[in-house]
């Protein structure tokens, strides 16, 4: 027991170190390539000063992101991947063993994300980092064959990625447990926390950390300012719904299925290049722009422009195949809302701390998008070391979450999974039941009667096999009818063909149906067995109520045990 605990903590530390190095490499490579592809991303006047009205400007600003997008499209084609990987895959991995994480998708997603960001794509970096951290954790688990600790090491990788990326180890711990694992078992606490702390310390001591906020945000000047933070939360929640629907809802984006998948990211890159001609602040991560928004360097008109173009461009980039996260754009959008409200509210209360309102709006918007209200508050606390800023953020987060939850759910990740018919509200046990097909538990222990048989021969066969039910099969092995022994015995003319008896309406399950849906269909069933058939009508096997009950108990027991251990 003691050795197992020490091993778990040691591997958590290893994950922390490896993730720290990976995150630093990712962020550094983004910076290098950004300088190569686009000039420093936030040098607002640099584009115009260097390239205005020249062929070089057109080639550099427009053609480059198009070509980089084309490379991303080719990578996705090579990987046979229809979408970007990120936190939804990680959440599903800890809820269902049917969707394991693999190192190939981790590397390809990360590399494609680096290219997408560097070329000016309006996407974030934290989603791919969380996915890659989780992938590293899963690989460590497989490498050391740590049975039953898959979730722990995924959580450790996620926490380490957030910790090293933000310089917020406690937020990393809370994010992993609140957003990804979604349970609070004691066994997982220590290794995830160790991984998060080790990653933070390693990054700080060897690579250095660049905090998002380099100065103190300030305090809430008056209790009368609380309504401003409430309004901020409500507005952030409402606009976040548009943002998340744009990312996930088919009706909120044109049908691009006729466009070659390889060309879709290239077209997104081209759009980014065109936007960069006029509003370069909205392309890429926009980190410096966020800092400027917090300081209050923009007027109302320009803040509204940034909000509109950033929202539209992010949706376009992610829906058309550029790969990246949704968190950084969410911070940007929240900051724009904070600036807009700050300018308006200052006319009512001149001493309002607009920087604090901007930070609170950022946190509120991000909380709606990724979930994890506590994790978002902790990020603010660790980044600012300011309790007042955290309190203000908490007020906005509460009201923003109340608005968005009613429409979207806990996060955009939940919506992505819901679009794939995976409802996280069902709970872990039911998700596993949903991911298990009925064909996996059906068996061949049934009586089969040929359509050329007489009623008498059918009775003899059923008695010999000790079955009170049988299935009538034609020459093509397709099911025709379900036979019941008491009914056959009651018939007078037992010499006639079995096909002469009337067909009955009987319950059938398709082999492609999952266990959860099958249980729902069978809740009023009374009988010996239920046939499992293919879409073409071929009998593949049968299941009994006992089979369904056993698999339900098995999965429930396994999940409870895993949750206790993890």
C-alpha positions in Angstrom: 0.0 0.0 0.0 2.7 2.4 1.0 4.8 1.6 -2.1 1.8 2.1 -4.3 1.2 5.6 -2.8 4.8 6.6 -3.2 4.8 5.3 -6.8 1.7 7.2 -7.6 3.1 10.4 -6.2 6.4 9.9 -8.0 4.6 9.3 -11.4 2.5 12.4 -10.7 5.8 14.4 -10.3 7.1 12.9 -13.5 4.0 13.9 -15.4 4.4 17.4 -13.9 8.0 17.8 -15.2 7.2 16.3 -18.6 4.1 18.5 -19.0 6.0 21.6 -17.9 8.7 21.0 -20.6 6.0 20.3 -23.2 4.0 23.4 -22.3 7.1 25.6 -22.4 8.1 24.1 -25.8 4.6 24.7 -27.1 4.4 28.3 -26.0 7.9 29.1 -27.1 7.4 27.6 -30.5 4.2 29.6 -30.9 6.1 32.8 -30.1 8.9 31.9 -32.6 6.6 31.0 -35.4 4.4 34.0 -34.8 7.4 36.3 -35.2 8.3 34.5 -38.4 4.8 34.4 -39.9 3.2 37.5 -38.7 5.6 39.9 -37.0 5.0 40.3 -33.3 1.3 39.5 -33.0 0.3 42.7 -31.2 2.5 45.3 -32.8 -0.6 47.2 -34.1 1.3 49.6 -36.3 4.0 47.2 -37.4 2.0 45.8 -40.3 1.3 49.2 -41.7 4.8 50.6 -41.2 6.6 47.7 -42.8 4.3 46.6 -45.6 1.7 49.2 -46.4 0.6 49.2 -50.1 3.4 46.7 -51.1 3.4 43.3 -52.6 5.3 42.1 -49.6 2.4 43.1 -47.3 -0.1 41.1 -49.4 2.1 38.0 -49.5 3.0 38.2 -45.8 -0.3 39.0 -44.3 -2.8 37.2 -46.6 -1.0 34.4 -48.4 0.9 33.1 -45.4 -2.1 32.1 -43.2 -3.7 30.6 -46.3 -0.7 28.3 -46.8 -0.4 27.5 -43.2 -4.2 26.6 -43.1 -3.6 24.3 -46.1 -0.9 22.5 -44.2 -3.3 22.1 -41.2 -5.9 20.7 -43.6 -3.4 18.2 -45.0 -2.4 17.1 -41.5 -6.1 16.5 -40.6 -6.6 14.6 -43.8 -3.5 12.4 -43.0 -4.8 11.8 -39.5 -8.3 11.0 -40.8 -9.6 13.5 -38.3 -12.8 15.5 -38.8 -12.3 18.0 -36.0 -10.0 19.4 -33.4 -9.1 17.5 -30.2 -9.4 19.1 -26.9 -11.0 19.0 -23.4 -14.2 17.2 -24.7 -12.1 14.2 -25.6 -10.4 14.3 -22.2 -13.7 14.5 -20.4 -15.0 11.6 -22.4 -11.9 9.6 -21.8 -12.3 9.7 -18.0 -16.0 8.9 -18.3 -15.8 6.1 -20.8 -13.0 3.6 -21.6 -14.3 3.3 -25.1 -12.5 6.6 -26.1 -8.9 6.3 -25.0 -6.4 9.1 -25.6 -3.5 8.3 -27.8 -0.1 10.0 -28.3 -0.6 10.4 -32.1 -3.7 12.6 -31.8 -2.0 14.5 -29.0 1.1 15.4 -31.1 -0.9 16.1 -34.2 -3.4 18.3 -32.4 -0.6 20.2 -30.6 1.4 20.7 -33.8 -1.6 21.8 -35.8 -2.6 24.2 -33.1 0.8 25.7 -33.0 0.6 26.3 -36.8 -3.0 27.7 -36.5 -2.1 30.2 -33.8 1.2 31.3 -35.4 -0.5 31.9 -38.7 -3.0 34.3 -37.0 -5.9 32.0 -36.3 -8.3 33.3 -33.7 -7.9 30.3 -31.5 -6.6 29.5 -28.0 -3.6 27.5 -26.8 -5.0 26.1 -23.5 -7.4 23.6 -25.0 -4.6 21.7 -27.0 -2.3 22.0 -23.9 -5.0 20.4 -21.7 -5.5 17.6 -24.3 -1.8 17.0 -24.6 -1.2 17.0 -20.8 -4.0 14.5 -20.5 -2.5 12.4 -23.3 0.9 12.4 -21.5 -0.9 11.2 -18.3 -2.6 8.4 -20.1 0.6 7.3 -21.7 2.4 7.2 -18.4 -0.4 5.1 -17.0 -0.1 2.7 -19.9 3.7 2.6 -19.7 3.8 1.7 -16.0 0.6 -0.4 -16.3 -1.1 1.3 -13.4 -4.3 -0.6 -13.3 -7.4 1.4 -12.3 -5.5 4.7 -12.1 -6.2 5.9 -15.7 -8.3 8.8 -14.4 -5.7 9.9 -11.9 -2.9 10.3 -14.4 -5.2 12.1 -16.9 -6.2 14.5 -14.2 -2.5 14.9 -13.2 -1.6 15.8 -16.8 -4.5 18.3 -17.1 -3.6 20.0 -13.8 0.1 20.2 -14.8 -0.8 21.8 -18.1 -3.0 24.5 -16.5 -0.5 25.1 -13.7 2.5 25.6 -16.0 0.5 27.5 -18.6 -1.1 30.0 -16.1 1.3 29.8 -13.2 -1.6 28.7 -11.1 -1.1 25.4 -9.4 -4.2 25.4 -7.2 -6.4 26.4 -10.2 -4.8 23.4 -12.1 -5.9 21.1 -9.3 -9.4 22.5 -9.2 -9.8 22.6 -12.9 -8.8 18.9 -13.3 -11.3 17.8 -10.6 -14.1 20.3 -11.4 -14.1 20.3 -15.2 -12.5 17.0 -16.3 -12.9 14.3 -13.6 -16.1 15.8 -12.0 -15.7 13.9 -8.8 -13.9 14.7 -5.6 -12.4 11.4 -4.4 -9.7 11.6 -1.9 -7.4 9.1 -3.6 -6.9 11.4 -6.7 -6.3 14.6 -4.7 -2.6 14.0 -3.7 -1.1 12.9 -7.1 -3.0 15.6 -9.0 -1.9 18.3 -6.6 1.7 17.0 -6.6 1.8 17.0 -10.4 0.3 20.6 -10.5 2.8 21.9 -7.9 5.8 20.2 -9.5 4.9 21.6 -12.9 4.5 25.1 -11.5 7.8 25.0 -9.7 9.7 23.5 -12.6 8.3 26.1 -15.0 9.0 29.0 -12.6 12.6 27.9 -11.8 13.8 26.8 -15.2 11.7 28.7 -17.7 10.2 31.6 -15.9 6.5 32.6 -15.9 5.0 35.6 -17.7 1.9 36.6 -15.7 -1.1 37.8 -17.6 -1.5 40.7 -15.1 1.8 42.4 -14.1 0.2 44.9 -11.7 -2.4 44.9 -9.0 -5.9 45.2 -10.3 -7.3 47.2 -7.4 -10.3 47.0 -5.1 -14.0 47.4 -5.2 -14.4 51.1 -4.4 -18.0 50.9 -3.1 -20.7 48.4 -2.3 -22.8 50.4 -4.7 -20.7 49.0 -7.5 -21.9 45.4 -6.9 -24.8 45.8 -9.4 -22.3 46.7 -12.1 -20.6 43.3 -11.6 -24.0 41.5 -11.6 -24.9 43.2 -14.9 -21.5 42.3 -16.3 -22.2 38.6 -15.4 -25.6 38.6 -17.0 -24.4 40.2 -20.2 -21.3 37.9 -20.4 -23.6 34.9 -19.9 -25.9 36.0 -22.7 -23.1 36.8 -25.2 -21.3 33.5 -24.3 -24.4 31.7 -25.4 -24.1 33.2 -28.9 -20.4 32.3 -28.9 -20.9 28.7 -27.9 -23.8 28.2 -30.2 -21.7 29.6 -33.0 -19.1 27.0 -32.2 -21.4 24.0 -31.8 -24.9 24.6 -33.4 -25.2 23.7 -37.1 -27.9 26.5 -37.7 -25.5 29.2 -36.5 -22.9 28.5 -39.3 -23.3 28.0 -43.1 -23.1 24.5 -44.5 -19.5 24.1 -45.7 -19.7 20.4 -46.4 -19.3 20.9 -50.1 -15.9 22.5 -49.6 -12.9 20.2 -49.6 -11.9 19.5 -46.0 -8.3 20.3 -46.8 -9.3 23.7 -48.2 -11.5 24.7 -45.2 -8.6 25.6 -42.8 -6.9 27.4 -45.7 -10.0 29.5 -46.3 -10.2 30.3 -42.6 -6.5 31.4 -42.7 -7.3 33.6 -45.8 -10.1 35.3 -43.9 -7.7 35.9 -40.9 -5.2 37.5 -43.3 -7.9 39.8 -44.7 -9.1 40.8 -41.2 -5.5 41.5 -40.2 -5.3 44.2 -42.8 -7.8 46.3 -40.8 -8.0 44.9 -37.3 -4.7 43.0 -36.5 -5.6 43.0 -32.8 -8.2 40.2 -33.2 -5.9 37.6 -34.8 -3.8 35.1 -32.9 -4.0 34.8 -29.1 -4.4 38.5 -28.6 -2.5 38.4 -25.2 -1.2 41.9 -25.5 -4.6 43.2 -26.5 -6.1 41.6 -23.4 -3.6 43.4 -21.3 -4.3 46.7 -23.0 -8.1 46.1 -22.5 -7.5 45.6 -18.8 -5.6 48.9 -18.6 -8.3 50.6 -20.6 -6.5 51.7 -23.7 -9.5 51.6 -26.1 -12.6 53.7 -26.6 -16.2 52.4 -26.8 -16.4 52.2 -30.6 -13.2 50.2 -30.9 -14.0 47.9 -28.1 -17.3 47.1 -29.8 -15.5 46.4 -33.0 -13.0 44.1 -31.3 -15.9 42.2 -29.7 -17.8 41.6 -32.9 -14.8 40.7 -35.1 -13.2 38.4 -32.4 -16.4 36.5 -31.9 -17.0 36.0 -35.6 -13.4 35.2 -36.5 -13.1 32.6 -33.7 -16.2 30.8 -34.8 -15.0 30.9 -38.4 -11.6 29.6 -37.5 -12.8 26.7 -35.3 -15.8 25.7 -37.5 -13.6 25.7 -40.7 -10.8 23.5 -39.3 -8.1 25.6 -37.7 -7.2 23.9 -34.5 -7.0 25.5 -31.1 -8.8 26.2 -27.9 -11.8 28.3 -26.9 -10.4 29.7 -23.6 -8.1 32.5 -24.8 -10.8 33.9 -27.2 -13.2 33.8 -24.3 -10.9 35.9 -22.2 -10.6 38.4 -25.0 -14.3 38.6 -25.5 -15.0 39.0 -21.8 -12.4 41.8 -21.6 -14.1 43.6 -24.5 -17.4 43.4 -22.6 -15.8 44.6 -19.5 -14.3 47.7 -21.3 -17.6 48.5 -22.9 -19.5 48.3 -19.6 -16.8 50.2 -17.8 -17.0 53.1 -20.2 -20.8 53.1 -19.9 -20.9 52.7 -16.1 -18.3 55.4 -15.5 -20.8 57.9 -16.6 -22.9 56.8 -13.6 -20.1 56.3 -11.1 -16.8 58.0 -12.1 -14.8 56.2 -9.3 -15.7 52.7 -10.7 -12.6 50.5 -11.0 -12.9 49.6 -14.7 -9.9 47.4 -14.7 -11.5 45.2 -12.0 -14.7 45.1 -14.0 -12.8 44.0 -17.1 -11.1 41.2 -15.2 -14.4 40.1 -13.7 -16.0 40.0 -17.1 -13.1 38.0 -18.5 -13.5 35.4 -15.8 -17.3 35.3 -16.1 -17.2 34.8 -19.8 -14.5 32.1 -19.6 -16.4 30.3 -16.8 -19.5 30.0 -19.0 -17.4 28.6 -21.9 -15.2 26.1 -20.1 -17.2 25.5 -16.9 -15.4 25.4 -13.6 -16.5 28.6 -11.8 -14.3 27.8 -8.8 -11.3 27.1 -11.0 -11.8 30.4 -12.8 -11.9 32.3 -9.5 -8.8 30.6 -8.4 -7.0 31.6 -11.6 -7.8 35.2 -10.8 -6.7 34.9 -7.2 -3.4 33.2 -8.2 -2.7 35.6 -11.0 -3.5 38.8 -9.2 -2.9 37.8 -5.5 -5.9 40.1 -5.0 -8.8 38.9 -2.9 -11.0 41.8 -4.0 -10.5 41.0 -7.6 -11.4 37.4 -6.9 -14.6 38.4 -5.1 -15.6 40.7 -7.9 -15.0 37.9 -10.4 -17.0 35.5 -8.3 -20.0 37.9 -8.4 -19.9 38.1 -12.2 -19.2 34.3 -12.6 -22.3 33.4 -10.6 -24.7 35.4 -12.6 -23.1 34.6 -15.9 -23.2 30.9 -15.2 -26.9 31.1 -14.2 -27.7 32.6 -17.6 -25.6 30.3 -19.8 -26.4 27.1 -17.9 -30.1 27.2 -18.7 -29.4 27.2 -22.4 -26.0 25.5 -23.0 -25.3 23.4 -19.9 -22.2 23.3 -17.8 -19.8 24.2 -20.7 -19.2 24.2 -24.4 -17.4 20.9 -23.9 -20.7 19.4 -22.7 -22.4 20.7 -25.8 -19.8 19.2 -28.1 -20.3 15.8 -26.5 -24.1 16.2 -26.5 -23.9 16.7 -30.3 -22.3 13.3 -30.4 -25.2 11.9 -28.3 -23.2 11.8 -25.1 -25.0 13.3 -22.2 -22.7 13.9 -19.2 -25.7 14.6 -17.0 -26.5 10.9 -17.2 -23.6 10.1 -14.9 -20.6 7.9 -15.4 -22.4 4.6 -15.1 -25.0 5.5 -17.7 -22.4 6.9 -20.0 -20.6 3.6 -20.0 -23.9 1.9 -20.6 -24.5 4.3 -23.5 -21.1 3.5 -24.9 -21.7 -0.3 -24.8 -23.6 -1.9 -27.7 -26.2 -4.6 -27.1 -24.3 -6.7 -29.6 -21.4 -7.0 -27.0 -23.6 -9.0 -24.6 -25.9 -10.9 -26.8 -25.4 -14.7 -27.1 -26.4 -17.7 -29.2 -28.3 -19.6 -26.6 -31.6 -19.7 -28.4 -33.8 -22.1 -30.4 -34.0 -21.5 -34.2 -36.7 -23.0 -36.3 -36.6 -23.1 -40.1 -39.5 -21.7 -42.1 -39.9 -25.0 -43.9 -40.7 -26.8 -40.5 -44.1 -28.0 -39.4 -45.6 -27.0 -36.1 -45.0 -30.5 -34.8 -41.3 -30.4 -35.6 -41.0 -26.9 -34.1 -42.5 -28.2 -30.9 -40.2 -31.2 -30.8 -37.1 -28.9 -31.4 -38.2 -26.5 -28.6 -38.8 -29.3 -26.1 -35.5 -30.9 -26.9 -33.6 -27.6 -26.5 -35.6 -26.8 -23.3 -36.8 -23.5 -24.7 -40.3 -22.1 -24.3 -39.6 -19.6 -27.1 -38.1 -19.9 -30.5 -37.3 -17.8 -33.6 -38.6 -18.5 -37.0 -35.9 -18.0 -39.6 -36.2 -18.0 -43.4 -33.7 -19.4 -45.9 -31.7 -16.1 -45.8 -31.4 -16.4 -42.0 -33.7 -13.4 -41.5 -36.1 -13.5 -38.6 -39.8 -13.9 -39.5 -41.6 -14.5 -36.3 -41.3 -15.3 -32.6 -42.8 -18.7 -31.5 -44.1 -19.5 -28.0 -44.4 -23.1 -27.0 -47.8 -22.9 -25.1 -49.4 -21.3 -28.1 -48.1 -24.0 -30.5 -49.3 -26.7 -28.1 -52.8 -25.2 -28.2 -53.1 -25.5 -32.0 -55.1 -28.5 -33.3 -53.5 -29.0 -36.7 -49.8 -29.5 -35.9 -49.0 -31.0 -39.3 -49.3 -27.6 -41.1 -46.3 -25.4 -41.9 -45.1 -23.2 -39.1 -45.4 -20.2 -41.5 -49.2 -20.6 -41.4 -49.6 -19.3 -37.9 -50.2 -15.6 -37.6 -47.2 -13.3 -37.1 -46.9 -11.7 -33.7 -45.7 -8.2 -32.7 -42.6 -8.9 -30.6 -39.9 -6.7 -29.1 -36.6 -6.5 -31.1 -33.3 -4.9 -30.4 -30.9 -3.7 -33.1 -27.3 -4.7 -32.7 -26.3 -1.0 -33.1 -28.3 0.0 -30.1 -26.6 0.7 -26.8 -27.3 -0.9 -23.4 -28.9 2.2 -21.9 -31.5 2.6 -24.7 -32.1 -1.1 -24.7 -32.9 -1.1 -21.0 -35.4 1.7 -21.6 -37.1 -0.3 -24.4 -37.3 -3.4 -22.3 -38.7 -1.9 -19.1 -42.2 -3.3 -19.8 -40.9 -6.6 -21.5 -42.2 -9.9 -20.2 -40.7 -13.1 -21.7 -37.8 -15.4 -22.0 -35.5 -13.6 -24.4 -35.3 -10.7 -26.7 -33.8 -11.1 -30.3 -30.9 -8.9 -31.4 -31.0 -8.3 -35.1 -29.0 -6.4 -37.7 -30.4 -3.5 -39.6 -31.1 -5.9 -42.5 -33.1 -8.3 -40.2 -30.6 -11.0 -39.6 -30.8 -12.7 -36.2 -27.4 -12.1 -34.5 -28.3 -13.4 -31.0 -30.5 -12.9 -28.0 -30.4 -11.2 -24.6 -32.4 -11.8 -21.5 -33.6 -9.4 -18.8 -30.9 -11.1 -16.6 -28.2 -10.2 -19.2 -29.2 -6.5 -19.0 -29.4 -6.6 -15.3 -26.0 -8.2 -15.0 -24.3 -5.7 -17.3 -25.9 -2.8 -15.4 -24.7 -4.1 -12.0 -21.2 -4.9 -13.4 -20.7 -1.4 -14.9 -22.2 0.3 -11.8 -19.9 -1.7 -9.5 -16.8 -1.1 -11.6 -17.5 2.6 -11.7 -18.1 2.9 -8.0 -14.9 1.0 -7.3 -12.9 3.2 -9.8 -14.3 6.4 -8.3 -13.4 5.2 -4.8 -9.9 4.3 -5.9 -9.3 7.4 -8.0 
